[in-house]
């Protein structure tokens, strides 16, 4: 599985890093994840002031058996959502992080449907989607170091 993570990092670097001196994103080592959900609780608590995994900007999908790792769903900051937003509410910040402007968002959720990572989330309590902004609060709360913030240098 480590080879898959290396492929993902190379894919991210080659496809979206151009033009940014350093690209910031949440990276993962799925083999380290024990599905304790501390990351989801920390994320939802920071952004929505409640410990609700359904309001976390990442998801832990528990493996069906002991031989497979748990799956960590998080935004790779690929930007596929940027071009499809009819309200132009989704932009890329100077640090490479893709952000949603809640005031501009019309709640059409087209971005959710095009996300290749399935990492744009929605909740019935909210009028707009939400996603990881690589803040690192989940990293600080992960007891097994399955999550880390990666800064990818511009290789273009």
C-alpha positions as CSV (number, residue, x, y, z in Angstrom):
1,X,0.0,0.0,0.0
2,X,2.9,2.4,0.6
3,X,3.5,2.4,-3.2
4,X,0.0,3.6,-3.8
5,X,0.7,6.6,-1.4
6,X,3.9,7.4,-3.3
7,X,2.0,7.3,-6.6
8,X,-0.7,9.6,-5.2
9,X,2.0,12.1,-4.1
10,X,3.7,12.0,-7.5
11,X,0.3,12.5,-9.2
12,X,-0.6,15.4,-7.0
13,X,2.8,17.0,-7.5
14,X,2.8,16.7,-11.3
15,X,-0.8,17.8,-11.7
16,X,-1.5,20.7,-9.4
17,X,1.7,22.0,-7.9
18,X,2.7,24.2,-10.9
19,X,2.8,27.9,-10.0
20,X,2.8,27.4,-6.2
21,X,6.1,27.6,-4.3
22,X,4.8,25.1,-1.8
23,X,1.6,23.1,-2.0
24,X,0.0,22.3,1.4
25,X,-2.1,19.2,1.7
26,X,-3.2,16.6,4.2
27,X,-1.4,13.3,3.4
28,X,-2.0,9.9,4.9
29,X,-0.5,6.5,5.7
30,X,-3.6,4.3,5.7
31,X,-1.7,1.4,7.2
32,X,-1.2,3.3,10.4
33,X,-4.9,4.1,10.9
34,X,-6.7,2.3,13.7
35,X,-10.1,3.9,12.9
36,X,-10.3,5.6,16.3
37,X,-12.1,8.5,14.6
38,X,-10.2,11.1,16.8
39,X,-9.3,13.0,13.6
40,X,-13.0,13.3,12.6
41,X,-14.1,14.4,16.0
42,X,-11.3,17.1,16.2
43,X,-12.2,18.4,12.7
44,X,-15.9,18.7,13.3
45,X,-15.3,20.2,16.8
46,X,-13.0,22.9,15.3
47,X,-15.3,23.9,12.4
48,X,-18.8,23.1,13.7
49,X,-18.3,23.1,17.5
50,X,-19.6,19.6,17.8
51,X,-18.1,16.1,17.8
52,X,-19.9,14.7,14.8
53,X,-18.0,12.6,12.3
54,X,-20.5,13.4,9.6
55,X,-19.4,17.0,9.9
56,X,-15.7,16.3,9.5
57,X,-13.8,17.3,6.4
58,X,-12.3,13.9,6.2
59,X,-13.7,10.4,6.5
60,X,-12.4,7.1,7.9
61,X,-13.9,4.1,6.2
62,X,-13.4,1.1,8.4
63,X,-12.0,-2.0,6.6
64,X,-14.2,-5.1,6.4
65,X,-11.4,-7.4,7.5
66,X,-8.1,-7.3,9.5
67,X,-5.9,-7.7,6.4
68,X,-7.0,-4.5,4.7
69,X,-6.1,-1.0,6.0
70,X,-8.8,1.4,6.9
71,X,-9.5,4.0,4.2
72,X,-8.9,7.7,4.8
73,X,-10.8,10.0,2.5
74,X,-9.4,13.5,2.3
75,X,-9.0,16.2,-0.3
76,X,-5.9,16.1,-2.4
77,X,-6.4,19.8,-3.4
78,X,-6.6,18.7,-7.1
79,X,-9.0,21.5,-7.9
80,X,-11.4,19.6,-10.1
81,X,-14.2,21.4,-8.2
82,X,-13.0,24.9,-9.1
83,X,-14.0,24.9,-12.8
84,X,-17.5,23.4,-12.3
85,X,-18.7,25.9,-9.7
86,X,-21.3,28.1,-11.3
87,X,-21.0,30.8,-8.6
88,X,-17.2,30.8,-8.7
89,X,-17.2,30.3,-5.0
90,X,-14.3,27.8,-5.1
91,X,-10.8,29.1,-5.5
92,X,-7.2,28.1,-4.9
93,X,-5.4,30.0,-2.2
94,X,-1.7,31.1,-2.5
95,X,-0.7,28.1,-0.5
96,X,-2.4,25.8,-3.0
97,X,-5.3,24.9,-0.8
98,X,-8.7,24.8,-2.5
99,X,-11.3,26.8,-0.5
100,X,-15.0,27.3,-0.7
101,X,-16.4,30.8,-0.1
102,X,-19.6,30.1,1.9
103,X,-21.0,33.5,1.2
104,X,-20.7,33.0,-2.6
105,X,-21.8,29.3,-2.6
106,X,-25.3,28.7,-4.0
107,X,-25.5,25.2,-2.6
108,X,-25.9,23.4,-5.9
109,X,-23.4,20.7,-4.8
110,X,-22.1,20.2,-8.4
111,X,-18.6,20.2,-6.9
112,X,-19.5,17.3,-4.7
113,X,-20.5,15.2,-7.7
114,X,-17.3,15.8,-9.6
115,X,-14.8,15.3,-6.8
116,X,-12.5,12.4,-7.9
117,X,-11.6,11.6,-4.2
118,X,-15.2,11.9,-2.9
119,X,-13.8,14.4,-0.4
120,X,-16.3,17.2,-0.7
121,X,-18.9,16.6,1.9
122,X,-22.4,17.8,2.8
123,X,-24.7,17.6,5.8
124,X,-28.4,18.3,6.0
125,X,-27.7,21.1,8.6
126,X,-25.7,23.0,6.1
127,X,-26.5,24.9,2.9
128,X,-23.0,24.5,1.4
129,X,-20.5,21.7,1.0
130,X,-17.3,21.5,3.0
131,X,-13.8,20.1,2.5
132,X,-10.4,19.7,4.1
133,X,-8.3,22.9,4.1
134,X,-5.2,21.2,5.5
135,X,-5.4,23.0,8.8
136,X,-3.7,20.1,10.6
137,X,-6.0,19.8,13.6
138,X,-6.6,16.1,12.7
139,X,-2.9,15.5,12.5
140,X,-2.5,16.7,16.1
141,X,-5.2,14.4,17.3
142,X,-4.1,11.2,15.4
143,X,-2.5,8.9,17.9
144,X,-0.8,6.7,15.2
145,X,0.6,9.3,12.9
146,X,-1.6,8.1,10.0
147,X,-2.1,11.8,9.0
148,X,0.5,14.5,8.3
149,X,0.7,17.8,6.6
150,X,2.8,17.6,3.4
151,X,4.3,20.6,1.7
152,X,5.1,19.7,-1.9
153,X,7.6,22.0,-3.6
154,X,7.1,23.3,-7.1
155,X,8.8,20.9,-9.5
156,X,7.7,22.6,-12.7
